[in-house]
Amino acid sequence: MKVLITGAAGFIGSTLAHRLLDRGDEVLGLDNLNDYYDVTLKHARLARLTSREGFQFEQLSIEDKPSLDNAFKNYAPDRVVNLAAQAGVRYSLENPQAYLDANITGFLNVLEACRHIGTEHLVYASSSSVYGANTAMPFSVHNNVDHPVSLYAASKKTNELMAHTYSHLFNIPTTGLRFFTVYGPWGRPDMALFIFTRKILAGEPIDVFNYGNHRRDFTYIDDIVEGVVRTLDHTAPSNTNWNGDTPDPATSKAPYRLYNIGSNNPTELLRYIEILEDCLGKKATKNLLPLQPGDVPDTFADVDALIQDVDYKPSTPIEVGVERFVKWYRDYYKV
C-alpha cells in the first residue's frame, strides 16, 4: 500500500513512517521542516528514514496548494495520514495566525487533494484539547465538544467539521484521531517530559503549572502509532443507524469516524515527575505556578469506540514509557 504522511519529520509522523515501512508499505513523507522547535531533531528523525527502502521525502508546506497537489498527483497514494499542523496550546495565544494557516488552510488543501485523486481513506490528527471546558470524565467521542478553550483546540475541532463535510459531499472516508498527551523517544522539545528532563539534568528548576494538580492521560508513542495504523486499515464506514434527531458526534451517515487514542489511565503530574526523577536518579526543584490560559486541569480518554471498532487499547505503563524516553534522551544528547 502507498501511504502519504504529512508532518513526516515530526514526532508521530516519523515513528508512523517506520512502522509502515516495517510491514512493507511504501511511504511518501511531506514536511516543511519549520523552526517551531529544534530543526536538527527533525533532520535527525528524517535521516533515519531516508536511508530506508520504500521511503521518499519532499520538503513542502501543506499551505502551499500547488506543491501539495503536485505531490499527490505524482505519488498517487492509496491512503493519507495528515499529521502536519501547528501544535501547542500556549503558542496559539502568541501566534494565532500560524494555526489558521497550517491547521485550517493547510487541512483544506489536504482535503481537496484527497478529493481530486480519490483517496481510499484519510486519517488525520485531532487532539484531546477539543474537549475544552468539558468536565465529565472520561472524555467520550460521543459527547459534544463545542466549547474549546484555546485556538489550537478550536482549529482541531474545525478539522473534524471540515472532514465531515468532505465525507458527506464527496464520499471520502475520513477518520479523526484525538491524541492524548503523546510522549516517548524522539519526542517534541516543547513538551513537558522533554523540558523537565533537560532542566533536571542541568540542575535548573522546572515550572509546574496548576501547582502540579494536573492529571493527564499520558500515552506512549508506540501505542499512538499502533492506533493510527489500525484505524488507517479500518476504512471509516457509514453508520446506517445514525439518527439526526439524536445525532452521534463520533459517527455519521457519511463515511466518518472519530476516536480517542489515550492510555485510559490518567496520571497526576506530580507522580509523572516522580517517575522521571527515579529514571534520572536526580530530584527536581519545582517552581509551582497557577493554571495557564488555554490549559485544562485533567484529561482522561474513553477508548471504548477504539476497542469496539479496531480491537485496540493502549497498554504501555507510564513507568516503562518514561524509562524508554530517558534512555533515548541520554543516548541522543550524550548526557
C-alpha positions as a Markdown table, in Angstrom:
| # | Residue | x | y | z |
|---|---|---|---|---|
| 1 | Met | 0.0 | 0.0 | 0.0 |
| 2 | Lys | 1.2 | 3.5 | -0.8 |
| 3 | Val | 0.7 | 5.9 | 2.1 |
| 4 | Leu | 1.3 | 9.7 | 2.1 |
| 5 | Ile | 2.2 | 11.2 | 5.5 |
| 6 | Thr | 2.2 | 14.9 | 6.1 |
| 7 | Gly | 4.4 | 16.0 | 9.0 |
| 8 | Ala | 6.7 | 13.1 | 8.4 |
| 9 | Ala | 9.7 | 14.6 | 10.1 |
| 10 | Gly | 7.6 | 15.2 | 13.3 |
| 11 | Phe | 7.4 | 13.0 | 16.4 |
| 12 | Ile | 4.4 | 10.9 | 15.5 |
| 13 | Gly | 4.9 | 11.2 | 11.7 |
| 14 | Ser | 8.4 | 9.8 | 11.7 |
| 15 | Thr | 7.5 | 7.0 | 14.1 |
| 16 | Leu | 4.5 | 6.0 | 12.0 |
| 17 | Ala | 6.6 | 6.0 | 8.8 |
| 18 | His | 9.0 | 3.5 | 10.3 |
| 19 | Arg | 6.0 | 1.3 | 11.4 |
| 20 | Leu | 4.5 | 1.3 | 7.9 |
| 21 | Leu | 7.9 | 0.6 | 6.2 |
| 22 | Asp | 8.4 | -2.3 | 8.6 |
| 23 | Arg | 5.3 | -4.0 | 7.3 |
| 24 | Gly | 6.2 | -3.4 | 3.7 |
| 25 | Asp | 4.2 | -0.3 | 2.8 |
| 26 | Glu | 5.6 | 2.5 | 0.6 |
| 27 | Val | 5.7 | 5.9 | 2.2 |
| 28 | Leu | 5.9 | 9.4 | 0.8 |
| 29 | Gly | 6.7 | 11.8 | 3.6 |
| 30 | Leu | 6.0 | 15.5 | 3.4 |
| 31 | Asp | 7.2 | 18.2 | 5.9 |
| 32 | Asn | 8.2 | 21.8 | 5.7 |
| 33 | Leu | 10.8 | 21.4 | 8.4 |
| 34 | Asn | 9.8 | 24.7 | 10.1 |
| 35 | Asp | 11.6 | 26.1 | 13.1 |
| 36 | Tyr | 8.8 | 25.9 | 15.7 |
| 37 | Tyr | 11.3 | 23.7 | 17.6 |
| 38 | Asp | 14.9 | 22.5 | 17.0 |
| 39 | Val | 15.2 | 21.7 | 13.3 |
| 40 | Thr | 18.2 | 19.5 | 13.9 |
| 41 | Leu | 16.0 | 17.0 | 15.7 |
| 42 | Lys | 13.6 | 16.9 | 12.7 |
| 43 | His | 16.6 | 16.3 | 10.4 |
| 44 | Ala | 17.8 | 13.5 | 12.7 |
| 45 | Arg | 14.4 | 11.8 | 12.5 |
| 46 | Leu | 14.4 | 12.2 | 8.8 |
| 47 | Ala | 17.9 | 10.9 | 8.3 |
| 48 | Arg | 16.8 | 7.6 | 9.9 |
| 49 | Leu | 14.0 | 7.4 | 7.3 |
| 50 | Thr | 15.7 | 8.4 | 4.1 |
| 51 | Ser | 18.1 | 5.5 | 4.3 |
| 52 | Arg | 15.2 | 3.1 | 4.2 |
| 53 | Glu | 13.9 | 1.3 | 1.1 |
| 54 | Gly | 10.4 | 2.4 | 0.2 |
| 55 | Phe | 10.6 | 5.9 | 1.7 |
| 56 | Gln | 10.5 | 9.1 | -0.3 |
| 57 | Phe | 10.6 | 12.7 | 1.0 |
| 58 | Glu | 9.5 | 16.1 | -0.2 |
| 59 | Gln | 10.0 | 19.3 | 1.7 |
| 60 | Leu | 6.9 | 21.4 | 1.3 |
| 61 | Ser | 4.1 | 23.1 | 3.4 |
| 62 | Ile | 0.6 | 21.9 | 3.2 |
| 63 | Glu | -0.4 | 25.6 | 3.0 |
| 64 | Asp | 1.3 | 25.5 | -0.5 |
| 65 | Lys | -1.6 | 24.2 | -2.5 |
| 66 | Pro | 0.2 | 23.8 | -5.9 |
| 67 | Ser | 3.1 | 21.9 | -4.5 |
| 68 | Leu | 0.9 | 19.7 | -2.4 |
| 69 | Asp | -1.4 | 19.0 | -5.4 |
| 70 | Asn | 1.7 | 18.0 | -7.4 |
| 71 | Ala | 2.9 | 15.7 | -4.7 |
| 72 | Phe | -0.4 | 13.9 | -4.5 |
| 73 | Lys | -0.8 | 13.7 | -8.3 |
| 74 | Asn | 2.8 | 12.3 | -8.8 |
| 75 | Tyr | 2.7 | 9.8 | -5.9 |
| 76 | Ala | -1.0 | 8.8 | -6.2 |
| 77 | Pro | -1.2 | 7.5 | -2.6 |
| 78 | Asp | -3.8 | 4.9 | -1.7 |
| 79 | Arg | -4.3 | 6.4 | 1.8 |
| 80 | Val | -3.3 | 9.5 | 3.5 |
| 81 | Val | -2.3 | 10.4 | 7.1 |
| 82 | Asn | -2.4 | 14.1 | 7.9 |
| 83 | Leu | -0.2 | 14.9 | 10.9 |
| 84 | Ala | 1.2 | 18.3 | 9.7 |
| 85 | Ala | -0.1 | 21.0 | 12.0 |
| 86 | Gln | 0.9 | 23.9 | 14.1 |
| 87 | Ala | 0.9 | 22.3 | 17.5 |
| 88 | Gly | 0.9 | 23.7 | 21.1 |
| 89 | Val | -1.8 | 25.2 | 23.2 |
| 90 | Arg | 0.2 | 28.1 | 24.7 |
| 91 | Tyr | 1.8 | 29.1 | 21.4 |
| 92 | Ser | -1.7 | 29.6 | 20.0 |
| 93 | Leu | -2.0 | 32.6 | 22.3 |
| 94 | Glu | 1.2 | 34.1 | 20.9 |
| 95 | Asn | 0.8 | 33.4 | 17.2 |
| 96 | Pro | -2.8 | 32.6 | 16.3 |
| 97 | Gln | -2.3 | 33.2 | 12.6 |
| 98 | Ala | 0.0 | 30.2 | 12.4 |
| 99 | Tyr | -2.9 | 28.0 | 13.5 |
| 100 | Leu | -5.2 | 29.4 | 10.8 |
| 101 | Asp | -2.6 | 28.9 | 8.1 |
| 102 | Ala | -1.4 | 25.4 | 8.9 |
| 103 | Asn | -4.4 | 23.8 | 10.6 |
| 104 | Ile | -7.3 | 25.4 | 8.6 |
| 105 | Thr | -5.9 | 26.4 | 5.2 |
| 106 | Gly | -3.4 | 23.5 | 5.1 |
| 107 | Phe | -6.0 | 21.0 | 6.1 |
| 108 | Leu | -8.4 | 22.3 | 3.4 |
| 109 | Asn | -5.7 | 21.8 | 0.9 |
| 110 | Val | -5.2 | 18.2 | 2.1 |
| 111 | Leu | -9.0 | 17.5 | 1.8 |
| 112 | Glu | -9.1 | 19.0 | -1.7 |
| 113 | Ala | -6.1 | 16.9 | -2.8 |
| 114 | Cys | -7.7 | 13.7 | -1.4 |
| 115 | Arg | -10.9 | 14.6 | -3.2 |
| 116 | His | -9.3 | 15.0 | -6.6 |
| 117 | Ile | -7.2 | 11.9 | -6.6 |
| 118 | Gly | -9.9 | 9.7 | -5.0 |
| 119 | Thr | -8.1 | 8.7 | -1.7 |
| 120 | Glu | -9.3 | 5.5 | -0.2 |
| 121 | His | -9.1 | 6.8 | 3.4 |
| 122 | Leu | -7.9 | 10.0 | 5.1 |
| 123 | Val | -6.8 | 9.7 | 8.7 |
| 124 | Tyr | -6.0 | 13.0 | 10.4 |
| 125 | Ala | -4.7 | 14.2 | 13.8 |
| 126 | Ser | -7.2 | 15.8 | 16.1 |
| 127 | Ser | -6.5 | 16.4 | 19.8 |
| 128 | Ser | -7.8 | 15.8 | 23.3 |
| 129 | Ser | -7.7 | 19.6 | 23.5 |
| 130 | Val | -11.1 | 19.7 | 21.7 |
| 131 | Tyr | -12.8 | 18.6 | 24.9 |
| 132 | Gly | -12.1 | 22.1 | 26.3 |
| 133 | Ala | -14.5 | 23.1 | 29.0 |
| 134 | Asn | -15.9 | 19.6 | 29.3 |
| 135 | Thr | -15.6 | 18.2 | 32.8 |
| 136 | Ala | -17.4 | 14.8 | 32.6 |
| 137 | Met | -14.7 | 12.1 | 32.7 |
| 138 | Pro | -13.7 | 10.1 | 30.9 |
| 139 | Phe | -13.9 | 12.2 | 27.7 |
| 140 | Ser | -16.0 | 10.3 | 25.1 |
| 141 | Val | -16.1 | 10.9 | 21.4 |
| 142 | His | -19.9 | 10.6 | 21.6 |
| 143 | Asn | -20.1 | 13.8 | 23.7 |
| 144 | Asn | -20.4 | 17.4 | 22.4 |
| 145 | Val | -17.2 | 19.3 | 22.1 |
| 146 | Asp | -18.4 | 22.8 | 21.2 |
| 147 | His | -16.6 | 24.7 | 24.0 |
| 148 | Pro | -12.8 | 24.9 | 23.2 |
| 149 | Val | -10.6 | 26.9 | 25.5 |
| 150 | Ser | -7.7 | 27.6 | 23.1 |
| 151 | Leu | -7.4 | 28.5 | 19.4 |
| 152 | Tyr | -5.4 | 25.3 | 18.9 |
| 153 | Ala | -8.4 | 23.3 | 20.2 |
| 154 | Ala | -10.8 | 25.3 | 18.0 |
| 155 | Ser | -8.6 | 24.6 | 14.9 |
| 156 | Lys | -8.7 | 20.9 | 15.6 |
| 157 | Lys | -12.5 | 20.9 | 16.2 |
| 158 | Thr | -12.7 | 22.8 | 12.9 |
| 159 | Asn | -10.7 | 20.0 | 11.2 |
| 160 | Glu | -13.3 | 17.5 | 12.4 |
| 161 | Leu | -16.2 | 19.6 | 10.9 |
| 162 | Met | -14.3 | 20.1 | 7.6 |
| 163 | Ala | -13.6 | 16.4 | 7.3 |
| 164 | His | -17.3 | 15.5 | 7.9 |
| 165 | Thr | -18.3 | 18.0 | 5.2 |
| 166 | Tyr | -16.0 | 16.3 | 2.7 |
| 167 | Ser | -17.1 | 12.8 | 3.8 |
| 168 | His | -20.7 | 13.9 | 3.2 |
| 169 | Leu | -20.3 | 15.8 | 0.0 |
| 170 | Phe | -17.7 | 13.7 | -1.8 |
| 171 | Asn | -17.9 | 10.3 | 0.0 |
| 172 | Ile | -14.3 | 10.5 | 1.2 |
| 173 | Pro | -13.8 | 8.1 | 4.2 |
| 174 | Thr | -12.2 | 10.2 | 7.0 |
| 175 | Thr | -11.1 | 9.3 | 10.5 |
| 176 | Gly | -10.1 | 11.8 | 13.1 |
| 177 | Leu | -7.9 | 10.7 | 16.0 |
| 178 | Arg | -7.9 | 12.7 | 19.2 |
| 179 | Phe | -4.4 | 12.1 | 20.6 |
| 180 | Phe | -3.9 | 12.3 | 24.4 |
| 181 | Thr | -0.5 | 13.8 | 25.6 |
| 182 | Val | 1.9 | 11.8 | 23.5 |
| 183 | Tyr | 5.4 | 11.1 | 24.9 |
| 184 | Gly | 8.3 | 8.9 | 24.2 |
| 185 | Pro | 11.7 | 8.7 | 22.3 |
| 186 | Trp | 12.2 | 11.2 | 19.6 |
| 187 | Gly | 9.6 | 13.4 | 21.2 |
| 188 | Arg | 8.9 | 17.2 | 20.8 |
| 189 | Pro | 11.2 | 19.5 | 22.8 |
| 190 | Asp | 8.3 | 21.8 | 23.7 |
| 191 | Met | 6.5 | 19.0 | 25.6 |
| 192 | Ala | 6.7 | 18.7 | 29.4 |
| 193 | Leu | 8.7 | 15.5 | 29.6 |
| 194 | Phe | 11.4 | 16.9 | 27.3 |
| 195 | Ile | 11.6 | 20.2 | 29.1 |
| 196 | Phe | 11.6 | 18.6 | 32.6 |
| 197 | Thr | 14.4 | 16.1 | 31.6 |
| 198 | Arg | 16.6 | 18.8 | 30.2 |
| 199 | Lys | 16.2 | 21.1 | 33.2 |
| 200 | Ile | 16.5 | 18.5 | 35.9 |
| 201 | Leu | 19.8 | 17.2 | 34.3 |
| 202 | Ala | 21.0 | 20.8 | 34.1 |
| 203 | Gly | 20.1 | 21.5 | 37.8 |
| 204 | Glu | 17.5 | 24.1 | 36.8 |
| 205 | Pro | 14.1 | 24.5 | 38.4 |
| 206 | Ile | 11.1 | 23.2 | 36.4 |
| 207 | Asp | 7.8 | 25.2 | 36.1 |
| 208 | Val | 5.0 | 23.0 | 37.4 |
| 209 | Phe | 1.6 | 24.6 | 36.4 |
| 210 | Asn | -1.6 | 24.3 | 38.3 |
| 211 | Tyr | 0.6 | 23.6 | 41.3 |
| 212 | Gly | 1.1 | 20.1 | 40.0 |
| 213 | Asn | -2.6 | 19.2 | 40.3 |
| 214 | His | -3.0 | 18.3 | 36.6 |
| 215 | Arg | -4.0 | 14.8 | 35.6 |
| 216 | Arg | -3.0 | 13.8 | 32.1 |
| 217 | Asp | -3.7 | 10.6 | 30.1 |
| 218 | Phe | -0.1 | 10.3 | 29.1 |
| 219 | Thr | 0.1 | 8.0 | 26.0 |
| 220 | Tyr | 3.3 | 6.3 | 24.8 |
| 221 | Ile | 4.3 | 6.9 | 21.2 |
| 222 | Asp | 4.2 | 3.2 | 20.1 |
| 223 | Asp | 0.6 | 3.0 | 21.4 |
| 224 | Ile | -0.4 | 6.0 | 19.5 |
| 225 | Val | 1.2 | 4.7 | 16.3 |
| 226 | Glu | -0.5 | 1.3 | 16.7 |
| 227 | Gly | -3.8 | 3.1 | 17.0 |
| 228 | Val | -3.1 | 5.1 | 13.8 |
| 229 | Val | -2.2 | 2.0 | 11.8 |
| 230 | Arg | -5.2 | 0.1 | 12.9 |
| 231 | Thr | -7.6 | 2.9 | 12.1 |
| 232 | Leu | -5.8 | 3.5 | 8.8 |
| 233 | Asp | -6.5 | -0.1 | 7.9 |
| 234 | His | -10.1 | 0.2 | 9.0 |
| 235 | Thr | -11.7 | 2.4 | 6.4 |
| 236 | Ala | -14.3 | 4.7 | 8.1 |
| 237 | Pro | -17.7 | 3.2 | 7.4 |
| 238 | Ser | -21.1 | 4.9 | 7.3 |
| 239 | Asn | -23.4 | 4.5 | 10.3 |
| 240 | Thr | -26.6 | 3.2 | 8.8 |
| 241 | Asn | -28.4 | 3.7 | 12.1 |
| 242 | Trp | -27.4 | 7.3 | 12.5 |
| 243 | Asn | -30.3 | 9.4 | 13.8 |
| 244 | Gly | -30.4 | 13.1 | 13.0 |
| 245 | Asp | -32.9 | 13.7 | 15.9 |
| 246 | Thr | -30.3 | 12.4 | 18.4 |
| 247 | Pro | -27.0 | 12.8 | 16.5 |
| 248 | Asp | -23.9 | 11.0 | 17.5 |
| 249 | Pro | -20.9 | 13.3 | 17.0 |
| 250 | Ala | -18.5 | 10.4 | 16.5 |
| 251 | Thr | -20.2 | 8.8 | 13.5 |
| 252 | Ser | -22.4 | 9.8 | 10.6 |
| 253 | Lys | -24.4 | 8.6 | 7.6 |
| 254 | Ala | -21.3 | 9.7 | 5.8 |
| 255 | Pro | -18.1 | 7.5 | 6.0 |
| 256 | Tyr | -16.8 | 9.4 | 9.0 |
| 257 | Arg | -15.4 | 8.3 | 12.4 |
| 258 | Leu | -13.7 | 9.9 | 15.5 |
| 259 | Tyr | -11.6 | 8.0 | 18.0 |
| 260 | Asn | -9.7 | 8.8 | 21.2 |
| 261 | Ile | -6.3 | 7.3 | 21.4 |
| 262 | Gly | -5.2 | 7.6 | 25.1 |
| 263 | Ser | -3.9 | 5.4 | 27.8 |
| 264 | Asn | -7.3 | 5.4 | 29.6 |
| 265 | Asn | -5.3 | 5.8 | 32.8 |
| 266 | Pro | -4.7 | 9.4 | 33.8 |
| 267 | Thr | -1.6 | 10.2 | 36.0 |
| 268 | Glu | -1.1 | 13.1 | 38.3 |
| 269 | Leu | 1.6 | 15.5 | 37.1 |
| 270 | Leu | 3.5 | 15.2 | 40.4 |
| 271 | Arg | 3.5 | 11.4 | 40.0 |
| 272 | Tyr | 4.8 | 11.8 | 36.5 |
| 273 | Ile | 7.6 | 14.0 | 37.8 |
| 274 | Glu | 8.4 | 11.4 | 40.5 |
| 275 | Ile | 8.7 | 8.7 | 37.9 |
| 276 | Leu | 11.0 | 10.9 | 35.8 |
| 277 | Glu | 13.2 | 11.7 | 38.9 |
| 278 | Asp | 13.5 | 7.9 | 39.6 |
| 279 | Cys | 14.6 | 7.3 | 36.0 |
| 280 | Leu | 17.1 | 10.2 | 36.0 |
| 281 | Gly | 18.4 | 9.5 | 39.6 |
| 282 | Lys | 18.0 | 13.1 | 40.4 |
| 283 | Lys | 15.4 | 15.2 | 42.1 |
| 284 | Ala | 13.7 | 18.2 | 40.6 |
| 285 | Thr | 13.4 | 21.7 | 42.0 |
| 286 | Lys | 9.8 | 22.7 | 41.4 |
| 287 | Asn | 8.5 | 26.2 | 40.7 |
| 288 | Leu | 4.8 | 25.8 | 41.4 |
| 289 | Leu | 2.6 | 28.1 | 39.3 |
| 290 | Pro | -1.1 | 28.6 | 38.6 |
| 291 | Leu | -3.0 | 27.1 | 35.7 |
| 292 | Gln | -2.0 | 28.6 | 32.4 |
| 293 | Pro | -4.6 | 30.2 | 30.0 |
| 294 | Gly | -5.8 | 27.6 | 27.5 |
| 295 | Asp | -4.9 | 24.6 | 29.6 |
| 296 | Val | -7.4 | 22.2 | 31.1 |
| 297 | Pro | -6.9 | 20.6 | 34.5 |
| 298 | Asp | -7.5 | 16.9 | 33.5 |
| 299 | Thr | -7.7 | 14.7 | 30.5 |
| 300 | Phe | -9.0 | 11.1 | 30.5 |
| 301 | Ala | -9.7 | 9.1 | 27.4 |
| 302 | Asp | -12.7 | 6.8 | 26.9 |
| 303 | Val | -11.4 | 4.4 | 24.3 |
| 304 | Asp | -14.4 | 2.1 | 24.1 |
| 305 | Ala | -15.0 | 3.0 | 20.4 |
| 306 | Leu | -11.4 | 2.2 | 19.5 |
| 307 | Ile | -11.7 | -1.2 | 21.2 |
| 308 | Gln | -15.0 | -1.9 | 19.6 |
| 309 | Asp | -14.0 | -1.0 | 16.1 |
| 310 | Val | -10.3 | -1.9 | 15.8 |
| 311 | Asp | -9.8 | -4.1 | 18.8 |
| 312 | Tyr | -7.1 | -2.0 | 20.3 |
| 313 | Lys | -6.4 | -0.3 | 23.6 |
| 314 | Pro | -3.1 | 1.5 | 24.5 |
| 315 | Ser | -1.3 | -0.5 | 27.2 |
| 316 | Thr | 2.3 | 0.8 | 27.9 |
| 317 | Pro | 2.7 | 1.6 | 31.6 |
| 318 | Ile | 3.9 | 5.1 | 32.2 |
| 319 | Glu | 6.9 | 3.8 | 34.2 |
| 320 | Val | 8.1 | 1.8 | 31.1 |
| 321 | Gly | 7.5 | 4.7 | 28.7 |
| 322 | Val | 9.3 | 7.3 | 30.7 |
| 323 | Glu | 12.3 | 5.0 | 31.2 |
| 324 | Arg | 12.5 | 4.4 | 27.5 |
| 325 | Phe | 12.4 | 8.1 | 26.9 |
| 326 | Val | 15.1 | 8.8 | 29.4 |
| 327 | Lys | 17.3 | 6.2 | 27.8 |
| 328 | Trp | 16.8 | 7.7 | 24.4 |
| 329 | Tyr | 17.4 | 11.2 | 25.7 |
| 330 | Arg | 20.7 | 10.3 | 27.3 |
| 331 | Asp | 21.9 | 8.4 | 24.2 |
| 332 | Tyr | 20.9 | 11.2 | 21.8 |
| 333 | Tyr | 22.2 | 14.1 | 23.8 |
| 334 | Lys | 25.1 | 12.2 | 25.3 |
| 335 | Val | 24.3 | 13.2 | 28.9 |
